[in-house]
Amino acid sequence: MGAPARPNDLYSEKTDPMTDQPPVSYAGPQRVVSGVQPSGALHLGNYLGALVKFARLQHQIDTFIFVADMHAVTVWQDPALLAGQTREIAAAYLAAGLDPSKATIFPQSAVTAHAELGWIFQCVARLGWLDRMTQFKEKSGKHKERSSVGLYTYPVLQAADILVYKATQVPVGDDQKQHLELTRDIAAKFNHDFDRPGFFPLPEAMTEGPGARIMSLRDGSAKMSKSDPSDNSRINLTDDADTIAQKIRKARTDPEPLPETLEELKARPEADNLVGVYGALADMTKAQVLAEFGGQGFGAFKPALADLAVAKLGPVSDAMRRYLADPAEIDRILGAGAERARAAAAPTLDEVRKIVGFWR
Ligand code: AQP
């Protein structure tokens, strides 16, 4: 119907994927958006890769942090448990230092603008783009046909989660980089198709930092994950001191002492991971950790790591328990956050409806 020809094979980092030029600059304010799914107990990877960054950023930029319950239901969730799991994630946010008077904390499903913009974006995104998403391939495994459609299209909803607030920065772990590229492509294609340069920002993934990719304690080549069947593969935020120490003691390692240089560390994924975890918890670089422990065996390093992990995570899990003892207060915080988030999302959705040409 006379639509302009549009490229449908876009991938780029710092350029507008539609033009391959620097993006038309977005003139709106800086904003941070991110979220975590209430699909199981949070682990050290979620804490270091996401929660710690959220708490830091709230002091610098307008920050929106949601509990991603709409993403969680892309795989089966027991309806009797889901609201409780949502409160648990909210409690973890608060325990990690998020302050509801600074950051807007809310359940994703309470702001219907995410789903509405998500639909528009389903019509903007191309099938070929989604076909490349490696996380879907990993999560659907051998049972692709039996996966929900939502699991396949969830990165499109994620783009709406971000762009409905016109967020410019998204703090996430390394595993989310590809989804952020998709968000940039959707933003660029929307701006291009509707001839509105700079309407949506092309948000940046903030993946830097020592906790961006924490690996399984059982396999240095797999990321630490909620859905790993082995509980020993991860440290949960709710683990007690003995459990943390035991999991670190049992963590897979090689028989060699810790190396002196980063170069040697690279070839030893399990050692590299434990050194990285130590560094992230102690706010040290890997080189600094090696300067302290290089040449020592795991018999000395693992107890030091266990003590550090208990000292850092113990107060977080204590605080989580305190917040969870008062679910009414969590609900109040989530309700107030949802109201703020709805107000922030409404103008974007209003403009999008106009731009797309919907009846109003
Ligand atoms: N191992 C990890 N290292 C660093 N960051 C991580 N994240 C997840 N795993 C690691 C980051 O945590 C945030 C929330 O993730 P999510 O709730 O969307 O879950 P996920 O990315 O699917 O990862 P999970 O928690 O391990 O769950 P499953 O088992 O379902 O894959 C994101 O910012 C993520 O990058």
Residues whose N, C-alpha, C, O or C-beta is under 5 A from the ligand:
A	BS01	AQP	G35 V36 Q37 G45 N46 G49 A50 P171 V172 G173 D174 D175 Q176 G211 A212 R213 I214 M215 K223 M224 S225 K226 S227 D228
